[in-house]
Amino acid sequence: MQTILGANGQIAIELAKELKKNYTSNIRLVSRNPKKVNDTDTLFSANLLDK
């Protein structure tokens, strides 16, 4: 599983697309309000500023 932190940013969105296309469909997106980029993405809501 690949995890992308701060998944709402433009770089993270492009990274999620490329990971799905070339590497794996097992992707976890982590952010305060995550949104799926690929249909197989797993979403995890978290504030990365909280310990």
PDB file with one MODEL, atoms N, CA, C and O in Angstrom:
MODEL        1
ATOM      1  N   MET A   1       0.847  -1.184   0.000  1.00  0.00           N
ATOM      2  CA  MET A   1       0.000   0.000   0.000  1.00  0.00           C
ATOM      3  C   MET A   1       0.889   1.242   0.000  1.00  0.00           C
ATOM      4  O   MET A   1       1.866   1.322   0.745  1.00  0.00           O
ATOM      5  N   GLN A   2       0.543   2.183  -0.825  1.00  0.00           N
ATOM      6  CA  GLN A   2       1.227   3.463  -0.882  1.00  0.00           C
ATOM      7  C   GLN A   2       0.346   4.503  -0.197  1.00  0.00           C
ATOM      8  O   GLN A   2      -0.861   4.551  -0.435  1.00  0.00           O
ATOM      9  N   THR A   3       0.950   5.337   0.656  1.00  0.00           N
ATOM     10  CA  THR A   3       0.222   6.366   1.376  1.00  0.00           C
ATOM     11  C   THR A   3       0.711   7.735   0.944  1.00  0.00           C
ATOM     12  O   THR A   3       1.914   7.994   0.917  1.00  0.00           O
ATOM     13  N   ILE A   4      -0.220   8.608   0.609  1.00  0.00           N
ATOM     14  CA  ILE A   4       0.109   9.973   0.219  1.00  0.00           C
ATOM     15  C   ILE A   4      -0.441  10.910   1.282  1.00  0.00           C
ATOM     16  O   ILE A   4      -1.650  10.971   1.505  1.00  0.00           O
ATOM     17  N   LEU A   5       0.454  11.637   1.935  1.00  0.00           N
ATOM     18  CA  LEU A   5       0.055  12.601   2.961  1.00  0.00           C
ATOM     19  C   LEU A   5      -0.184  13.960   2.310  1.00  0.00           C
ATOM     20  O   LEU A   5       0.533  14.342   1.385  1.00  0.00           O
ATOM     21  N   GLY A   6      -1.184  14.687   2.789  1.00  0.00           N
ATOM     22  CA  GLY A   6      -1.520  15.976   2.187  1.00  0.00           C
ATOM     23  C   GLY A   6      -2.106  15.764   0.807  1.00  0.00           C
ATOM     24  O   GLY A   6      -1.710  16.421  -0.155  1.00  0.00           O
ATOM     25  N   ALA A   7      -3.048  14.847   0.716  1.00  0.00           N
ATOM     26  CA  ALA A   7      -3.514  14.333  -0.564  1.00  0.00           C
ATOM     27  C   ALA A   7      -4.410  15.257  -1.364  1.00  0.00           C
ATOM     28  O   ALA A   7      -4.848  14.865  -2.446  1.00  0.00           O
ATOM     29  N   ASN A   8      -4.706  16.457  -0.899  1.00  0.00           N
ATOM     30  CA  ASN A   8      -5.548  17.363  -1.679  1.00  0.00           C
ATOM     31  C   ASN A   8      -4.752  18.298  -2.581  1.00  0.00           C
ATOM     32  O   ASN A   8      -5.337  19.038  -3.372  1.00  0.00           O
ATOM     33  N   GLY A   9      -3.446  18.277  -2.474  1.00  0.00           N
ATOM     34  CA  GLY A   9      -2.613  19.155  -3.287  1.00  0.00           C
ATOM     35  C   GLY A   9      -2.454  18.654  -4.715  1.00  0.00           C
ATOM     36  O   GLY A   9      -2.663  17.472  -4.989  1.00  0.00           O
ATOM     37  N   GLN A  10      -2.091  19.534  -5.610  1.00  0.00           N
ATOM     38  CA  GLN A  10      -1.959  19.186  -7.031  1.00  0.00           C
ATOM     39  C   GLN A  10      -0.897  18.119  -7.269  1.00  0.00           C
ATOM     40  O   GLN A  10      -1.099  17.226  -8.091  1.00  0.00           O
ATOM     41  N   ILE A  11       0.221  18.195  -6.570  1.00  0.00           N
ATOM     42  CA  ILE A  11       1.280  17.188  -6.740  1.00  0.00           C
ATOM     43  C   ILE A  11       0.780  15.826  -6.284  1.00  0.00           C
ATOM     44  O   ILE A  11       1.035  14.820  -6.947  1.00  0.00           O
ATOM     45  N   ALA A  12       0.070  15.779  -5.158  1.00  0.00           N
ATOM     46  CA  ALA A  12      -0.452  14.515  -4.642  1.00  0.00           C
ATOM     47  C   ALA A  12      -1.475  13.901  -5.600  1.00  0.00           C
ATOM     48  O   ALA A  12      -1.513  12.683  -5.776  1.00  0.00           O
ATOM     49  N   ILE A  13      -2.283  14.726  -6.202  1.00  0.00           N
ATOM     50  CA  ILE A  13      -3.285  14.229  -7.160  1.00  0.00           C
ATOM     51  C   ILE A  13      -2.591  13.589  -8.360  1.00  0.00           C
ATOM     52  O   ILE A  13      -2.969  12.497  -8.786  1.00  0.00           O
ATOM     53  N   GLU A  14      -1.592  14.256  -8.898  1.00  0.00           N
ATOM     54  CA  GLU A  14      -0.854  13.704 -10.042  1.00  0.00           C
ATOM     55  C   GLU A  14      -0.096  12.445  -9.648  1.00  0.00           C
ATOM     56  O   GLU A  14      -0.017  11.498 -10.430  1.00  0.00           O
ATOM     57  N   LEU A  15       0.464  12.426  -8.438  1.00  0.00           N
ATOM     58  CA  LEU A  15       1.176  11.252  -7.945  1.00  0.00           C
ATOM     59  C   LEU A  15       0.225  10.061  -7.827  1.00  0.00           C
ATOM     60  O   LEU A  15       0.580   8.949  -8.218  1.00  0.00           O
ATOM     61  N   ALA A  16      -0.969  10.281  -7.298  1.00  0.00           N
ATOM     62  CA  ALA A  16      -1.955   9.207  -7.180  1.00  0.00           C
ATOM     63  C   ALA A  16      -2.319   8.632  -8.547  1.00  0.00           C
ATOM     64  O   ALA A  16      -2.453   7.418  -8.696  1.00  0.00           O
ATOM     65  N   LYS A  17      -2.475   9.490  -9.527  1.00  0.00           N
ATOM     66  CA  LYS A  17      -2.787   9.030 -10.887  1.00  0.00           C
ATOM     67  C   LYS A  17      -1.657   8.180 -11.452  1.00  0.00           C
ATOM     68  O   LYS A  17      -1.902   7.121 -12.028  1.00  0.00           O
ATOM     69  N   GLU A  18      -0.423   8.641 -11.288  1.00  0.00           N
ATOM     70  CA  GLU A  18       0.733   7.913 -11.812  1.00  0.00           C
ATOM     71  C   GLU A  18       0.962   6.595 -11.075  1.00  0.00           C
ATOM     72  O   GLU A  18       1.308   5.592 -11.700  1.00  0.00           O
ATOM     73  N   LEU A  19       0.774   6.586  -9.763  1.00  0.00           N
ATOM     74  CA  LEU A  19       0.917   5.343  -9.007  1.00  0.00           C
ATOM     75  C   LEU A  19      -0.070   4.287  -9.499  1.00  0.00           C
ATOM     76  O   LEU A  19       0.290   3.124  -9.681  1.00  0.00           O
ATOM     77  N   LYS A  20      -1.307   4.702  -9.709  1.00  0.00           N
ATOM     78  CA  LYS A  20      -2.338   3.767 -10.188  1.00  0.00           C
ATOM     79  C   LYS A  20      -1.999   3.262 -11.583  1.00  0.00           C
ATOM     80  O   LYS A  20      -2.175   2.082 -11.884  1.00  0.00           O
ATOM     81  N   LYS A  21      -1.519   4.153 -12.422  1.00  0.00           N
ATOM     82  CA  LYS A  21      -1.228   3.800 -13.816  1.00  0.00           C
ATOM     83  C   LYS A  21      -0.012   2.880 -13.939  1.00  0.00           C
ATOM     84  O   LYS A  21      -0.012   1.959 -14.756  1.00  0.00           O
ATOM     85  N   ASN A  22       1.032   3.127 -13.125  1.00  0.00           N
ATOM     86  CA  ASN A  22       2.304   2.442 -13.332  1.00  0.00           C
ATOM     87  C   ASN A  22       2.762   1.516 -12.210  1.00  0.00           C
ATOM     88  O   ASN A  22       3.726   0.773 -12.392  1.00  0.00           O
ATOM     89  N   TYR A  23       2.094   1.541 -11.050  1.00  0.00           N
ATOM     90  CA  TYR A  23       2.661   0.805  -9.939  1.00  0.00           C
ATOM     91  C   TYR A  23       1.648  -0.042  -9.179  1.00  0.00           C
ATOM     92  O   TYR A  23       1.789  -1.264  -9.135  1.00  0.00           O
ATOM     93  N   THR A  24       0.645   0.564  -8.588  1.00  0.00           N
ATOM     94  CA  THR A  24      -0.299  -0.166  -7.747  1.00  0.00           C
ATOM     95  C   THR A  24      -1.652   0.534  -7.716  1.00  0.00           C
ATOM     96  O   THR A  24      -1.755   1.741  -7.936  1.00  0.00           O
ATOM     97  N   SER A  25      -2.675  -0.246  -7.440  1.00  0.00           N
ATOM     98  CA  SER A  25      -4.002   0.354  -7.260  1.00  0.00           C
ATOM     99  C   SER A  25      -4.352   0.439  -5.775  1.00  0.00           C
ATOM    100  O   SER A  25      -5.461   0.836  -5.420  1.00  0.00           O
ATOM    101  N   ASN A  26      -3.417   0.072  -4.917  1.00  0.00           N
ATOM    102  CA  ASN A  26      -3.620   0.075  -3.476  1.00  0.00           C
ATOM    103  C   ASN A  26      -3.030   1.363  -2.897  1.00  0.00           C
ATOM    104  O   ASN A  26      -1.895   1.369  -2.422  1.00  0.00           O
ATOM    105  N   ILE A  27      -3.803   2.453  -2.938  1.00  0.00           N
ATOM    106  CA  ILE A  27      -3.334   3.780  -2.554  1.00  0.00           C
ATOM    107  C   ILE A  27      -4.213   4.339  -1.438  1.00  0.00           C
ATOM    108  O   ILE A  27      -5.440   4.291  -1.523  1.00  0.00           O
ATOM    109  N   ARG A  28      -3.582   4.867  -0.395  1.00  0.00           N
ATOM    110  CA  ARG A  28      -4.290   5.513   0.716  1.00  0.00           C
ATOM    111  C   ARG A  28      -4.019   7.012   0.639  1.00  0.00           C
ATOM    112  O   ARG A  28      -2.864   7.438   0.608  1.00  0.00           O
ATOM    113  N   LEU A  29      -5.080   7.809   0.608  1.00  0.00           N
ATOM    114  CA  LEU A  29      -4.963   9.263   0.570  1.00  0.00           C
ATOM    115  C   LEU A  29      -5.302   9.816   1.950  1.00  0.00           C
ATOM    116  O   LEU A  29      -6.365   9.526   2.500  1.00  0.00           O
ATOM    117  N   VAL A  30      -4.391  10.614   2.505  1.00  0.00           N
ATOM    118  CA  VAL A  30      -4.560  11.153   3.851  1.00  0.00           C
ATOM    119  C   VAL A  30      -4.539  12.673   3.796  1.00  0.00           C
ATOM    120  O   VAL A  30      -3.593  13.278   3.291  1.00  0.00           O
ATOM    121  N   SER A  31      -5.605  13.285   4.328  1.00  0.00           N
ATOM    122  CA  SER A  31      -5.678  14.742   4.473  1.00  0.00           C
ATOM    123  C   SER A  31      -6.873  15.065   5.363  1.00  0.00           C
ATOM    124  O   SER A  31      -7.593  14.165   5.795  1.00  0.00           O
ATOM    125  N   ARG A  32      -7.080  16.346   5.635  1.00  0.00           N
ATOM    126  CA  ARG A  32      -8.223  16.723   6.471  1.00  0.00           C
ATOM    127  C   ARG A  32      -9.547  16.352   5.819  1.00  0.00           C
ATOM    128  O   ARG A  32     -10.453  15.853   6.488  1.00  0.00           O
ATOM    129  N   ASN A  33      -9.660  16.588   4.539  1.00  0.00           N
ATOM    130  CA  ASN A  33     -10.879  16.259   3.782  1.00  0.00           C
ATOM    131  C   ASN A  33     -10.490  15.541   2.496  1.00  0.00           C
ATOM    132  O   ASN A  33     -10.538  16.135   1.418  1.00  0.00           O
ATOM    133  N   PRO A  34     -10.110  14.286   2.594  1.00  0.00           N
ATOM    134  CA  PRO A  34      -9.624  13.583   1.398  1.00  0.00           C
ATOM    135  C   PRO A  34     -10.737  13.321   0.385  1.00  0.00           C
ATOM    136  O   PRO A  34     -11.900  13.127   0.739  1.00  0.00           O
ATOM    137  N   LYS A  35     -10.339  13.324  -0.879  1.00  0.00           N
ATOM    138  CA  LYS A  35     -11.254  13.024  -1.979  1.00  0.00           C
ATOM    139  C   LYS A  35     -10.568  12.011  -2.881  1.00  0.00           C
ATOM    140  O   LYS A  35      -9.362  12.089  -3.117  1.00  0.00           O
ATOM    141  N   LYS A  36     -11.342  11.067  -3.378  1.00  0.00           N
ATOM    142  CA  LYS A  36     -10.768  10.035  -4.240  1.00  0.00           C
ATOM    143  C   LYS A  36     -10.268  10.636  -5.550  1.00  0.00           C
ATOM    144  O   LYS A  36     -10.919  11.485  -6.160  1.00  0.00           O
ATOM    145  N   VAL A  37      -9.100  10.171  -5.959  1.00  0.00           N
ATOM    146  CA  VAL A  37      -8.557  10.510  -7.266  1.00  0.00           C
ATOM    147  C   VAL A  37      -8.851   9.350  -8.212  1.00  0.00           C
ATOM    148  O   VAL A  37      -9.281   9.550  -9.348  1.00  0.00           O
ATOM    149  N   ASN A  38      -8.611   8.132  -7.722  1.00  0.00           N
ATOM    150  CA  ASN A  38      -8.879   6.904  -8.465  1.00  0.00           C
ATOM    151  C   ASN A  38     -10.036   6.171  -7.780  1.00  0.00           C
ATOM    152  O   ASN A  38     -10.278   6.361  -6.588  1.00  0.00           O
ATOM    153  N   ASP A  39     -10.731   5.352  -8.524  1.00  0.00           N
ATOM    154  CA  ASP A  39     -11.876   4.647  -7.943  1.00  0.00           C
ATOM    155  C   ASP A  39     -11.499   3.654  -6.853  1.00  0.00           C
ATOM    156  O   ASP A  39     -12.349   3.305  -6.034  1.00  0.00           O
ATOM    157  N   THR A  40     -10.251   3.185  -6.813  1.00  0.00           N
ATOM    158  CA  THR A  40      -9.823   2.190  -5.820  1.00  0.00           C
ATOM    159  C   THR A  40      -9.120   2.804  -4.612  1.00  0.00           C
ATOM    160  O   THR A  40      -8.665   2.064  -3.740  1.00  0.00           O
ATOM    161  N   ASP A  41      -9.014   4.119  -4.530  1.00  0.00           N
ATOM    162  CA  ASP A  41      -8.320   4.778  -3.420  1.00  0.00           C
ATOM    163  C   ASP A  41      -9.032   4.541  -2.095  1.00  0.00           C
ATOM    164  O   ASP A  41     -10.259   4.465  -2.031  1.00  0.00           O
ATOM    165  N   THR A  42      -8.223   4.425  -1.031  1.00  0.00           N
ATOM    166  CA  THR A  42      -8.741   4.374   0.324  1.00  0.00           C
ATOM    167  C   THR A  42      -8.521   5.738   0.935  1.00  0.00           C
ATOM    168  O   THR A  42      -7.436   6.305   0.804  1.00  0.00           O
ATOM    169  N   LEU A  43      -9.540   6.286   1.609  1.00  0.00           N
ATOM    170  CA  LEU A  43      -9.449   7.614   2.189  1.00  0.00           C
ATOM    171  C   LEU A  43      -9.259   7.525   3.702  1.00  0.00           C
ATOM    172  O   LEU A  43      -9.863   6.682   4.364  1.00  0.00           O
ATOM    173  N   PHE A  44      -8.419   8.397   4.236  1.00  0.00           N
ATOM    174  CA  PHE A  44      -8.183   8.468   5.671  1.00  0.00           C
ATOM    175  C   PHE A  44      -8.150   9.931   6.064  1.00  0.00           C
ATOM    176  O   PHE A  44      -7.299  10.684   5.590  1.00  0.00           O
ATOM    177  N   SER A  45      -9.068  10.340   6.924  1.00  0.00           N
ATOM    178  CA  SER A  45      -9.142  11.723   7.356  1.00  0.00           C
ATOM    179  C   SER A  45      -8.236  11.950   8.569  1.00  0.00           C
ATOM    180  O   SER A  45      -8.345  11.242   9.571  1.00  0.00           O
ATOM    181  N   ALA A  46      -7.349  12.931   8.476  1.00  0.00           N
ATOM    182  CA  ALA A  46      -6.445  13.249   9.574  1.00  0.00           C
ATOM    183  C   ALA A  46      -5.908  14.668   9.400  1.00  0.00           C
ATOM    184  O   ALA A  46      -5.688  15.127   8.279  1.00  0.00           O
ATOM    185  N   ASN A  47      -5.701  15.350  10.515  1.00  0.00           N
ATOM    186  CA  ASN A  47      -5.039  16.648  10.508  1.00  0.00           C
ATOM    187  C   ASN A  47      -3.575  16.384  10.829  1.00  0.00           C
ATOM    188  O   ASN A  47      -3.251  15.977  11.945  1.00  0.00           O
ATOM    189  N   LEU A  48      -2.703  16.607   9.881  1.00  0.00           N
ATOM    190  CA  LEU A  48      -1.296  16.280  10.043  1.00  0.00           C
ATOM    191  C   LEU A  48      -0.578  17.198  11.038  1.00  0.00           C
ATOM    192  O   LEU A  48       0.571  16.939  11.398  1.00  0.00           O
ATOM    193  N   LEU A  49      -1.247  18.269  11.485  1.00  0.00           N
ATOM    194  CA  LEU A  49      -0.673  19.145  12.488  1.00  0.00           C
ATOM    195  C   LEU A  49      -0.926  18.652  13.913  1.00  0.00           C
ATOM    196  O   LEU A  49      -0.285  19.111  14.858  1.00  0.00           O
ATOM    197  N   ASP A  50      -1.880  17.700  14.062  1.00  0.00           N
ATOM    198  CA  ASP A  50      -2.166  17.120  15.384  1.00  0.00           C
ATOM    199  C   ASP A  50      -1.223  15.951  15.636  1.00  0.00           C
ATOM    200  O   ASP A  50      -1.009  15.109  14.764  1.00  0.00           O
ATOM    201  N   LYS A  51      -0.663  15.913  16.842  1.00  0.00           N
ATOM    202  CA  LYS A  51       0.236  14.805  17.192  1.00  0.00           C
ATOM    203  C   LYS A  51      -0.534  13.540  17.474  1.00  0.00           C
ATOM    204  O   LYS A  51       0.064  12.510  17.784  1.00  0.00           O
TER     205      LYS A  51
ENDMDL
END
